[in-house]
Amino acid sequence: MRIRIDNLTNRKGGGDEAQPGPVLSTWMRALRLHFVLPSILPTLLGGVIAWAHGYPMHLFHFVLVVIGVTVNHLGLNLVDDVLDYRHAVDLQKGEEKNFFTGGSGVLTEGLLKDTQMLKAAVLFFGMTVVIGVYLTYACGWPVLVLGLFGMACSIFYTAPPIRFGYRGFGELGLLVNFGPVIVLGSYYVQARAFSCEPLIASLVPGFMMWAMIIINEIPDYETDRNGGKWNLVARFGRQAGAVLYGAGLAIAYGVLTIAGLAKILSPFVLLGLVSLPLAVKSFVVMKRHLEDPLAMAPANLAMIKVHGLTGAAMIVAYLIEGIFP
């Protein structure tokens, strides 16, 4: 599968003024919306688990949490793109690339300026702060703690001086944030309490996020090493990345299956196994094309679908649990 990146810089009559359509398309590329669903699904899952536990649904707060984690993720995508570009990581040029790796490409193609993207990121993070302050006031200080932790991880994933994504801790940070932090935060906003069940449930999207990051790092092995981005794949190689990818999937499905069968989670979460064939397909394609970033694209896409399908199935499971307790 080869994905062609279209030139989005069509101009009116050869002039300097950009067409509104291409400008919108450029910003859509920059935001990388296909990577935002892994924030939204854990948020929905945490709120639905609280509702299934018998807590009344505060719909306004629920919507605010969804918006908050979404705009925070958009800010993360923009900052990550800019700083990888500035650190000479995402400098690949050309008409063809793996669409799911290596940043959005809008900076390398000169479609946007890094300052424009940083201003947009500040706007998104500002919205996150406003929502977080309100929810802290309405729901309690744990929201502040989880929110600050999540936002700090979003900013310092690539921002100096911490840049933990460059030091081999990015995968762990995303596992924690896109699993326990989001699910428990969403649960707490509804329940005003914590519980072991949403924590265990959060490990499934958490480890699937780990797997998604790992498989997206494999095609970027050379560029990440050249740019000094020493994530786990850059440190230990593509073969180690394949093992880490498989391990992340195995742990996610293991938690889902064992906790569902043992009724630690709702037994309906076993619906999440519907994504297993896609996960196997992704792993097989990844192993077959480990050295070919373009040919790996279907494996990257399949992993996005695996995360989405599993998360949606778990949400449906707790909706069923709430309706038929």
N, C-alpha and C positions, 0 to 999 in steps of 0.2 A: 504494500500500500504506500503510494507516494502522494504527499499532500503538497499542492502548489500554493504558495503564499502570494495572493494577488496584490498587484500594485494598487495601493489605495490613494495615490496622490494625483488623481485626475484633476485637471484644472479647467476653468472656464476660458476657452479660447486661447490657451497657452499663457494666461495671465497668472498672477500670484494668489488670487483669491480662491480658496478651496471650496468645492461644492459641499453643501450641508450633508449629503448622503455619505461621501467618503470620510468627512470629519467624524460623523457619528460612528461609522464602521471602525475607524481608527481607535476611538475611545472604547468601543466594545472589545476590540482586541486587547487594548491595554489593561482593561479590567479583568480579563480572563475569567469570564463568568462560568465557564465549564468547571472551574475549580472551587466555586463558592458553595455548591450543594453540600459538600462535606461539613460545612458549618451549620447549614440550615437543618439538615436531618437530625443531628444530635440534639439540637435545640428543641425540635418538635418531639423527639423521643423523651427527653426529660420531662417536658410538660405533660405529655400523655401518660407517662408512668405515674406522675403525681395524681392526675385525674383518676386513673384506674385504681389508685390506693384510696380513693374516696374523698380526696380534697376537692373543694369547689374550684372550678376553672375561672381564674381572673383573666378574662379574655384580653383586656387592654394591656395588662402586664405581659401576657403571653406574646402578643403582637410586638410589644416594645423589645422584648428579648430577641425575637427573631430579627427585627430590624437592626438592633444593636450588634449582634454577632455578624450580620451580613455586611454592614458598612465597615466594621472593623476588619473583616476579611478583605474587602475591597481595598482598604488602606494598606493592608499587608501586601497584597499583590502588587500595588504600585511602588511601594517602598522597596520591596524585594527586586523588582525589575530595574529600578533606578540604580540601586547600590550594586547589583550584579554587573550592570553596564559600566558603572564607574570603576569597579574593581577589575574590569576587562575580562569578565566571565562570559557574558552574553554578547559577544562581538561577531558571532557567525553571520556571514552574509551570503547572498545567493537566493535563487528563486525557489529552492526546495529545502524543506527542513521537516523534522518531526514536530508536528503542530503542538504536541503535548509536553514538549521539553524546551529548555533553553530560553525561557522568557517569551514575552509577547512579540518581540522583534520590531516594535514601533520606534524604538530609539535607534537601533542599528540601521534602520531604513530611513531615518530622518523625518519620520512622520509627526513626531512630537518632540518637545524639548524636555529634558529631565526636570527642569524647574516647573514646567506646567504639571507634570505628573506629581511632583512633591506638593505643590499647592493643592491639588485635588486630594492627595492623601491626608493632608492636614485637615481639610474639610471633613473627610470621612471620619477621621479620628476624633475631631471635635464633636461630631454627631454622636459618636460612641460615648464620649465623656458626658454629654448632656443626658443621654438616656441612662447611663450608669449612675449619675448623681441622683436622678429622680428615683430609680429603682432602689438605690441604697436608702433614701429617705422613706420610701413606701414599704420596703420589705426587710431592711436590716443590714447591718455591717458586713455579713458574709458576702453579700453581693459586691461590695466595694473591694474586698480582698480578692475574690475570684476575678473580678473585672480588671483590677490593676495588674494582676498576674498575667492574665490573658493579653492585655494591651501591651505590657512590657515585653512579653515574648514575641508579639507581632512586630514591634519596632526593632528590638535588638536581635531578631533572627539574622539580619544582615547589617544592622547599623553598628558602627563603632561606638565605644571601644569593646563591646562584648562580642558581637558577631558570632553567636554560638552556632549558627548554621555553617560557619566556616571552620569550626573547631571539632566537628564530629558529634555534636549534641543536638543538631537540628531535628533529626528523626525522633529522638526521645521527646524533645520539646513539643513537636507537633502531635505525637501520640497522646501526651498528657493533655494538651490544650483542646484537641479535637475529639477527645474522649471524655475523661473525667471532669475537666473544668467546665466544658459547655453543658454536658448532661446534668451534672450536679447543680450548676448554677441555675439552669432552667427549672430543674426540679424544686430547688429551694425557693425560687420566686413564687411558685404555686403553693408549696407545702409549708414554708417557713421552718423547715427542718431538713435534716439529711437522713439518708437511709442507705443500707448496704446494697439493696436491689438495684437502684440506678447506678451505683458505682460499678457493680459487676457488669450490668448491661452496657455501660460506657466503654468497657474494654473491647467490645466488638468493633464499634466504629473507630476506636482509638488505634487498634492494631491494623485495621484496614487502611487507616490513614498512613500509618507507618509503611505498610506495603506499597501504597500508592506513591509515596515520596521515594522509596527505594527504586521502584521500577522507572520512575521519571529521572532518577539520577544516573541510571546505567547508560542511556544514550549520550549524556553529558560528561562522561568519564574524562575524556581528553580535555575539553574546554574547562571543566572544573579544576582539574589538576594544573593546567596552564595559568588559570586565574587565581590559584591559591585557595580555592574553596575546598577544604579538606573534609568533606562529608565522608560517611562510612564507605561509600562505593569508591570515591577518589582515593581513600586511604588503603583499602584492602583489595580493590579490583572488581572486575565485572563478575567473576565467578562467585566471589564472596557475596556480591550484591544479589545474585540469583538465589543463594542460600538464605540470605536475610529476607528476601521477598517471600520465598516459600514458607519460612518460619513465621512471618507475620500473618500470612493467610491461615496457616495451620493453627496458630494460637487463637485467632479470631473465631474460626469455625469450631475449634475445640471448646472454647468458652461458651459459644452459642449452643452447641449440642449438649454438653455435659450439664450446664446450668438449666437448659430447657427440660431435659429428661429427668433431672433431679428436682424439678419444680422450684429451684432457687429463683429462676425467672419464670415468667408466664410460659407454660408449655407451648403456647401458640408461637413463641419466637422461633420454633423449629421451621416455621414458614420461610425463615431467612435462608435455609439451605437451598432454596430455589435458585440462588445465584451461584451455587457450587460449580455447575458445568461451565459457566462463563469464567470462573476463577481458574479452572483447570485449563481451559483454552488459552487464557492469558499467560499462564505459566509455560505452557508448551511452546507458544509463539515466541515468548521471551527467550527461552533456552535455545530455540532454533536460530534466532537472529540476534544473539547476544552481542555480536560485533558490528551489526548493521543498524544504526539509529533509525533510518527511514523505514526499514522493514519491520522494526519493532513497534511502529505506531499502532497497529491493531491491538497489540498487547496492552499498551498504555490506555487506549480507549476502552478495552474490555474491563480494565481495573476500575476505571471511573464508573462504569455500569455496575460492576460488582458491588462497589460501595453504595451506590444509589439504590440498587435493588434490595440489598440486605437491610439497609437502614429503613427503607419504605416498608419492608415486610415486618420489621420489628415494631414500627409504629402501628401498623395494622393489627399486629398481635395484641398490643396493649389497648387498642380501641375495642377489640373483641373481648378482651379481659374485663374492660370497664362496663361493656354492655351486658355481658353474660358472666358475672362474677362467680 
